[in-house]
Amino acid sequence: MKIGLVRRGYSRTGGAEAYLRRFAESAVAAGHECVLFSEQWPRVAWPFAHVQVVSDSPKKFADALVALRARDERDFLFSLERIHTCDAYRAGDGVHAAWLERRARFEPFWKPWLRQCNAKHREMLALEKLLFSADGARLVIANSRMVQTEIEAHFGYPAERIHIVHNGVPPFTAPAGARAEMRRELGLGDDTFAVLFAGSGWERKGLRFAIAAMNAARLPHATLLVAGRGHERAMPRSERVRFLGPVKDMPRLLAAADAFILPTLYEPFSNACLEALAAGLPVITTAHNGFAEIIEPGVEGEVVAQPDDLPALAAAVEKWSDPARRAAIRPRLLALGAKYGIAENVRQTLAIIESAPAAR
């Protein structure tokens, strides 16, 4: 098949970008032809065919794809962006309408009202409505049951046209001795319970709640390590927090940590949580993270109902501060994490595309 891939933006360290490259490599190896439709993706970062799409907004990008007849010129158009129509849409970013609803619960009343005046949000909501209409995406690949439920609830999209393929991450292992070496670099004592938070977009990912939970936890030797970029001054003050900034060597940092926390307001399926699981760490997150579907709460980590439930978060932190508990469950966490590799994710996705009925 001639497969068109759609991704408007580009980030050198982006998960979607890494996913698309691996998907294209697998598709080409299987005998298919791939071409990328993108606005910002540099040609040097894409070894396959590439079509530059000129636009300056989500709607203009979607309009440009129609003008280019991107769907007509391909046997199959696979989009990671909200566009007018495609053969398959990977809902890796979740449902924008659902995210705005969740966000409003934690904001002053005037912010959601003001956001209605934002052209970008209006465009994304309109595109989302078109994408999940009868003439939009022929099928959807969601990365969690949570996202599938949101698509059905908000748009009445047929459940039989939604496939669930959970995220996958590349295999990675920290070098021998990495834990002791990294903890020494960070100045962590042998008795320090190190909880890791990783990611940007701190408001959505609930960093303020993680900090508050650490402050409330009855643990004199606990430290929260924060990897990623954000506004430190906007976060609660705490002597238990270490802001590390962007971290390139995540395997070593994960090796140094004892547990992972992400009290997110909304997360379709967190790759950061999956990486922590693959590193053998118990994960503390919320029911609004699609990742929560793959762990057994109370056994392989904790799933709290709401990100601002500080007593529940603090209790979870205290529970997993027990080194014996962590050591006992570590083999099970490693085995579970190994099931969610990027190769398996790509294999399932390509199988869905290859078995899809012919386009209308």
GUKE-475190 format. One record per residue: x, y, z of N, C-alpha, C, O in turn. Coordinates in steps of 0.02 Angstrom, whole numbers, plus 50000, padded with zeros to 5 digits. Last residue first. Layout:
BEGIN
XYZXYZXYZXYZ ...
END
This chain:
BEGIN
493075019450042492455020650005492615024049939492165025549900 494435007650052494135014250061493515015050017493435011949965 494294990750108494484995650058494105002250069493535002250092 494504987150284494174986450220494374991950173494594997250194 496074983050362495504987550355495174986550287495514985250238 497204975750377496584971950375495964976350366495404973850363 498214985150383498224980350329497574976550322497394974350267 497854991750503497844995350439497814990450380497434991450333 498054981650598497394984850590497334988250523496824987650489 499424979350581498954973950568498244976750558497874974350514 499964991350625500034989550554499554983950535499294983950479 499634990250762499374995650721499394994050647498914995150611 500364978950803499634978950808499334984250763498824983050729 501684983650777501434977550745500674977450745500354976050694 501784994650862501814995650790501524989650753501174990350704 501724987850986501234993050970501204994050895500664994350866 502854979850979502194976650981501644981650964501164979950929 503844989750979503804985150923503114981750921502834980850867 503744996051102503534999751042503454995050982503034996250939 503064985351231503604988051191503344991551129502784990151107 502404979551349502174985551313502764988951277502934994651292 502924969251419502384967651372502194973551328501864972751277 503794974451511504084971451451503554969851399503714969051340 502974977951618503224983151574503494980451509503444983651457 502814965251677502244968751648502474974051599502194974751544 504114962551720503794958051673503204961351638503094960551578 504314973051811504754972351753504434967951699504464969551640 503324969951906503294976151869503724975851806503504978051752 503804957751956503154957951923503084964351881502804964151826 505014961652016505014956951959504354957051920504354956551859 504474971052119504894973152062504904968152005504824970251947 503844966952233503434967752173503844969352111503584969052056 504844966152331504424960352318504054960852252503944955852218 505374979052335505794973452312505374967452293505534963952245 504304986152389504544987652321504954981852294504884979952235 504204980652517503634980252471503864981352399503644977852353 505454984152568505284977052561504694976152513504694971552472 505394998252575505854994952527505694987552517505804984852462 504065008652581504305002352612504744998652562504494996152511 503485018552514504145020052543504455013852575505035013952594 502225015652476502765013152433503455015352456503945014152421 501485021952580501445014752570502045012152531502335007052549 501745035652560501975032252621501995024652612502465021352634 501105037452437501825038652443502105035052504502625031752501 499785034752477500115030552426500875031352429501235026352424 499545045052566499535038152591499875033452542500215028752562 499605055852478500105055352532500135048252559500675045752574 498465052952399499135053252369499675052352422500155048652412 497445053852494497555047552458498245047452427498585042252428 497575067352537497655061852584497795055152550498215051252573 497345074252411498005074152443498085068752495498615065652499 496605074052278496475070152338497145069152375497455063852370 496805079952157496835084252216496645080652280496535083852331 496585070152060497265072452073497345076752135497885077152163 495505056552107495585063452086496285065852102496565063852153 495705042752136495135044952096495245051952067495085053052008 497275034652113496825038652153496285041452108496395042452048 498085020052105497675024252062497175028052105496705025052132 499715013452128499105016052157498755020452105499075023952066 500514997452099500525004652105499875006952136499515002952165 500244984452100500794986552056500884994152057501294996852020 499274984652205499754979152199500364981452159500934980552180 498464995552201498604992852266499124987352265499394985452317 497834991452041497914996352095498014992852162497694987852178 498694984251917498224982351969498314987052028498824986652063 498804992551757499084990351821498524988451868497954990651861 498174997151645498594991251637498924988951702499274983951703 497435008651668497085002551648497514996351650497254990751655 498265019351688497995016051748497645009451731497555005251775 498485025151564498975020251589498695016251647498885010451656 497545035151554497405028651522497885023251544497715017351542 497105044251690497695042451650497555035651621497465030751658 496195046651786496135050451724496755049751681496915054151641 496475040651903496015037051859495915040651792495595037951747 498245043951928497535045051939497115040951889497375038051841 499685036152010499375040651961498625041251976498405039352030 501165029052046500595032252080500305037252031500635042052012 502015014152012501765020551986501155022752024500675018952033 503535005952053502815006552063502595013552043502955018452055 504765001851930504535006351983503785005951991503415005751942 505404995051826505274991451888505034995851945505084993752003 505505000751705506105001151746506004997851814506464997751856 504234999651659504734995451626505394995451665505794990751659 503675009851738503475002851748503994998151719504184993251751 504275020851678504405019451748504235012151764504605008851800 503715020051551504435019451558504625017751630505075013751642 502385022451585502565016051556503315014851561503535009251573 502445035551629502255030351676502455023451651502675019151689 502795041451507503255042051564503095036751616503555033851645 501685039351428502295035651412502785035851471503165031151482 500035038651479500685041751493501265037151475501335031651503 498685041651389499075035851411499795038351418500125039951369 497935053751408497675048151369498015041551386497685036451397 497695062551549498245059451513497965053451474497785048451505 497325074951663497095071551602497695068951563498145072851547 497885077851784497185079651774496895075851715496315073751715 499005066451869498795070351812498045071951812497635067951835 500085063251965499385064351982499035068851930498805074251946 501285053151956501005057551905500255058451920499835054951892 502775045952017502125048952032501915053551976502315057451950 503725031452058503555036552009502865039252025502415035552044 505105026152163504405025952142504285031752094504685036352089 506475027152169506155021552204505425020752185505145015252190 507825031352054507185032552089506925026252121507125020652104 508905027451980509035030652045508405031452087508445032152148 508345022851864508705018051907508825020851976508835017052025 507895034751812507405029751834507735024551880507425022251928 509135040151778508725043451829508195038751856508055038651916 509565031351679509955032051740509555035251796509615033351854 508545033251581508655026651612509055027151678508905023651726 508665047151543508125044951588508235037951617508045036851675 509655058051503509785050951519509265048351569509405047551628 509195071051493509295067151432509345059651447509115055451409 508045081551570508525076051582508585071851518508075069451493 507705098351610507675092951561508225087851572508805089651584 507715100351794507695102851725507635097051676507525091351697 507635096451925508225094251887508265097251817508785096851785 507185101552079507035102752009507665101451968508165104951976 506715093152218507315094752180507115095552106506895090752075 505845095152371505825094852297506495096852268506805101752290 505705097352504505775090352483505825089652407505855084052382 505395109752538506095107952547506235100852523506805098652521 504285119152438504425112952475505175111752479505535112652431 502945128752376503615128452404503705121952443503245119652477 502015124952226502065125852299502785125252323503185121752292 502425133852071502295127752110502335129152185502655133952206 502855144752006502125143752009501935137752051501345136652064 504205143652001503925148452049503165147852055502875150152105 504445134751896504545132551965504205137252015503945134852065 503725130851756503785136951797503835134951870503325133651903 504725118651665504105121751686504255127851729504825129851736 505375103251604505395110551603504715113351623504195110751602 506075089051694505665092351643505695099851651505985102451699 505935080351843506295080751779505835083851727505275081551717 506055081152010505635083551955506055084451893506495088751890 505995071052149506415073052094505975075052035505555071052013 505665072452315505335072252250505815075152198506015080952201 506155062652453506325068052406505945067052341505895061452316 506135058452626505845057752559506025063852517506035069552542 506355056652765506905055852717506645054652646506905050452610 505185057952840505725062852849506275062452797506625067352785 503595056552804504215053252784504795058252788504865062352743 502135057952794502525057552856503155053552843503245047952868 501575069352670501795062652688502235062752750502665067152758 501405082552636500955079652685501175072852709500985070652763 502375084952539502385089052600501965085852655502125086452714 501915076052443502565074852475502625078852539502905076352588 500735082552409500705075852439501365074152474501365071152527 501225094152351500815094652411500775087852447500785087652508 501855088652239502245092252289501865092552355502155091452408 500755083352171501295078852192501715082152247501905078852295 500055094852145499755089952190500285084952215500255082552272 500895101252055500735104552118500435099652169500555100352229 500885092351945501475092851988501315096052055501585093952106 499885088351849499755088351921500355088751967500355085952021 499885089151714500135082951743500115082851819500285077851851 499425102051691499015096351671499235089951706498815085851724 500515109351747499835110351771499405104351755499045101751798 501655105251675501585103451745500885104451773500675100751817 502245102251546501535103351556501335101851627500895097751640 503405088251548503245095351544502495096051549502135091151556 504115075451656503685077951603503615085451604503745088651655 504105065751804504445067551742503935070051691503395067251683 504515062651969504005065551926504365067751863504865071151867 505005050352088505145053952025504505056351992504015052651987 505615049152250505015048652207505135053052146505335058752153 506685041152355506665045752298506065044252254506015038952224 507085040552515506565037852471506455042852415506185048252426 508675038052582508215042852551507725039252505507925035352462 509645030152635508985029552664508475034352634507905034652657 510785033852567510555026952560509835026152585509465021852560 510505050452498510765045752546510485038752535509995037952499 510915059252353510395055552388510725050452435511155046652415 511625067152263511705068252334511165064852376510975067352429 511665064652131511105068652155511145070152230510745074052256 512775056352122512785062852088512235067452113512335073552117 512275045552195512845049152221512885056052188513025061052222 511295041252109511095043652175511665047652208511545052452245 512095037152002511645042751994511425045552061511365051652069 512815026252061513165031952031512715038052027512925043552045 511805017452099512255020252149512605026452123512685031352160 511225015151969510845017552026511295020952078511175026652098 512225010151884511935016751870511565019451931511595025551944 512764997551890513015002551937512705009351930512905014051965 512564994551718512714991851785513004997351829513445001151808 511445005951633512065002051640512174999651711511905002451759 509695003151610510235007251637510865003051643510814997051658 508864999451459509114997251524509675001951546510065004251505 507444998751356508035002251379508234999651448507804997751488 506394997151216506744993851271507354997951292507725000351249 505185010251186505775006251165506095002851226506065005551281 503455007751228504075011551233504665007151211504635001051218 501745009751179502335005551190502955009951194502965015351164 499975011351215500635013851197501185008751210501085003951247 498684999951158499035003751210499725005951186500015002851141 497465000851052498154998651051498525002951102498665008851090 495834997651010496274999851065496954996751057497024990551056 494785004050884495254998950904495705001750960495915007450956 493185007550832493725009850875494145003750896493884998950923 492065003250770492585006150727493175008950767493615012250739 491174999250865491484994050824492024996650777492384992750747 490675011150918491175007450957491535002250914492125000950924 490415025650822490265018550831490835014750866491415015250845 490245040950911490615037150861490525029650874490555027550932 489645050450989489235045050965489575040950911489245037750870 490405060451046490245061050975489805055450948489605055750890 490585058451183490555065351157490285065751086489975070751067 490595044451200490145048651239490055055551208489495058251208 491585039651111490895037351105490415042151139489885043751111 492695046251164492505047251094491775045251083491395048651049 492735041251295492625048451283492405049751212491965053951200 493005027651272492385029651305492225036951293491645038751282 494305028751216493755025851178493075028051207492625029951169 495005033851326494915038051266494355035351223493965039251195 494915022651411494685029151432494535033651373494015036851369 495585012751344494855012251348494555018851370493995020551349 496895019851241496625017451305495865016851300495555019851257 497255024351118497785021251158497555019251228497955017251270 496305020550970496375023951034496915020551075497015014451069 496075022650809496515018650852496625022650915497005027550915 494635022350708495035025950758495445020850797495205015550815 494085023650537494195019950599494665023950644495035028250621 493775034150454493445027750443493525023150503493075019250518 493455050650509493915044950510493525038450500493015037350533 492115057650431492775059050457493245053150452493405050950397 490795056350401491255057350344491965058750367492385060750327 490185055250525490105049750478490605050250420490815045150393 491395062050643490755061850610490745056150559491245052550551 492605064550700492215059050727491505058850700491065055850730 493035075750629493425069550625493015063550648493075058050621 492155085850667492155083350599492485076550593492245072050558 492545087350801491845085650785491795082850715491425078050703 493875091250784493725085050819493015082750803492895076750793 493705103650723494025098150686493865091450718493745086550683 493125110650830492755109850767493045104050726492675100050698 494155110150925493505107150941493095105950877492765100750871 495155117150856495265110150875494605106650891494515100850872 494565129950843494745126050784494815118650801494575114350764 494445133750976493845133150935493985128850873493575124750854 495795134151014495345129251045494715128351004494475122650997 496225144750930496525138050925496075132750955495975127450925 495515155950972495385153150905495655146050900495345141750868 494725159151121495365157051092495235153351026494895148251025 493575161351185493775166451137494425164651101494635168251056 493495151451276493035150951220493205156051166493005155351108 494325155451377494595150751328494145150051267494375148351213 493495162751460493985166351419494255161851363494395164251308 492815152051521492445157051482492915160751434492755161651376 493855145751590493515142251536493115146951491493085146051430 494175157051681494645154451631494315150451575494465151651517 493205160151775493275164451716493735161651662493695163751604 493255151351882492685150951836492785154851772492495153251720 494895143951901494405149151917493865149351864493995147651806 495055125751884495215132651867494705137551896494155135551913 494725112551888495265114751931495475121951919496015124051940 493755110251794493605108351863494125111151912493975112051971 494305112951672493875117951702493735116551775493605121151814 494955100951638495345106751657494935111951694495165114951742 493885092851599494275091151658494655097151684494675098451745 493485099951483493025098851538493385097251603493225099951655 494635098951405494415105551426493915104951484493915109151529 494665084851386495205088151422494985095051447495125096851504 493535083051306493555079951372494095083351415493985084451475 493925090051190493325092151227493325089351298493135092851345 495005082351148495115089251171494525091751211494615095251261 495445066551188494875070451163494935077451192494905078451252 497105060451146496475060251183495935064251148495955065351088 498215059451071498155065451112497495065751150497345070651183 498045048050998498555047951049498525053951095498775053751151 497125042050904496915046950955497405046951013497205046051071 497425040450742497705038150805497575043450858497875048850856 496305036850616496555042150660496815039050724496445035350758 496195031650449496275029850519496565035650557497025039050533 495815038750337495625031750342495685029150413495295025050436 495075055150357495645050650348495385043450353494815042250371 494645072450366494465065650349495105061450340495615064050318 495095084350431494405083550409494215076250399493675074050421 496085081050580495995083750513495285082050491494915078850527 497135080050710496425081150697496355084650629496545090450621 498475068450680498225075150691497475075250680497205071050644 498945056950638499035058050709498805065050728498925067450784 498225046850510498365053350539498455053050615498105049550650 498405038850365498445037450436498665043950471499235046150462 497665033950220497905039950255497835038850330497285038150356 497995023250088497775023550158498085029750190498695030650188 498355025549960497905019949972497605020250042497055017850054 498345042949909498615037349949498115031649951497515032749946 497675053049848498305050849818498635044949854499135042249831 496595056049929496465053149863497105050149832497065045249795 497175061950041496835055450049496745052049981496795045949976 497705073649988498145068850022497825061950027498155056850018 497395084649910497075078249896497485072549926497585067349895 497775097049944498295092749915498025085849894498375081849863 496615101550003496825104549940497355100249905497375099949843 496655093950121496105092950073496305095550004496185092349954 497785099350178497795092250161497235090650112497315086550067 497345112350203497875111250153497915103950132498055102550074 496435110450307496195112750242496705111350187496525109550131 497325106850409496825102050386496555103950318496445099650275 498025119050417498385112850401497905107650374498045104450324 497025127450455497325128550390497735122550369497785120950309 496745122150584496235121950531496545122850462496355119250415 497965124350656497695117550646497195117150589497205112450549 499015136150566498525134550617498265127550605498335124950550 499775139050457499965142150520499455141150575499445144750625 500555130150320499975132450359500235135850422500825135550437 501065119150197501135126050221500495128150256499955128150226 501845104050204501185107150204501255114050235501465114750292 502915094050112502885099850156502195103150148501985104850093 503065077050111502715082550078502645088250129502355087350182 504245064250087504005069550132503665074950090503945077250040 504855047450098504555052850059504215057850106503925055950157 506095044850231505625042650179505335048650142505545054350154 506845049350337507195046250281506745044050223506985041650172 506815063550427506335058750398506645055650335506695059050285 507645073350466507415068850519506925063550493506665059650532 507855081250357508415077250379508215072150433508575067350446 506675088550347506785082950301507355078350324507345072350312 505785092650496506365093650452506505087450409506445081850433 504095096350512504575090850518505165092150471505055092650410 503075105550500503685107550534504235102250536504795103650558 502025099950426502185107050419502885108650444503245112550414 501795084950330501965088550391502115095850375502315097550320 501565069050279501285075750268501385079650333501095077950384 502615056350221502405060350278502145067050254502465070450214 502365040550149502515047550138502225051550196501665050350218 502855023850116502615028850163502815035850141503375036850117 502395007950053502725014350039502435019650086501825019850095 502714991050110502294996850096502715002950081503315003150094 503474980150150503344981050079502904986850061502724987650003 503884979350278503344974750259503144975650186502684972250162 504764989850286505044983050289504524977850268504704972450243 503825000050289504254999250230504564992350228504614989250174 503294997750417502864997350358503264996350295503084992350252 504404999750499504084993250497503644992450435503634987050405 504675013350472505195008250461504885001250455505074997350411 503465019150514503655019450443504195014150427504165010950375 503535016550652502985013850612503185013650538503075008650505 504665023850687504675016550694504115013250654504205007950625 504185036750658504785034150624504805026550628504945023250578 503085037650745502985037850673503585035150635503505031550585 503725037250872503245032150853503165031850776503185026450747 504455048950871504815042550875504355036850853504575032250819 503365057750869503845057750815504235051250813504345048250760 502735055250989502365054050927502845053650868502745049750821 503715059351081503525052351077503165050651013503265045350985 505025070951043504325069251048504185061851041504485058451000 506245076851029506175071751081505465069251089505305065751138 506035085850928506595081150921506535075450971506755069850958 504445088250864504875089150922505415083850919505275077950908 503285095650753503875091350763504245093350827504335099250841 501595095250682502175098150717502745093250723502705087450702 500745086250602500875093250586501535095750617501975098150581 500715071450524500915074350588501125081550576501635082750543 500165057750437500045064850449500255066650519500005063850568 500575047150302500605048350374500555055850386500865059850351 499955036250180500105043150198500065043950273499595041650305 500495022150096500215024650159500435031850170501025033350171 500155011749974500445018349981500115021650041499535023650038 500414994050000500005000050000500435006350000501005006250023 
END
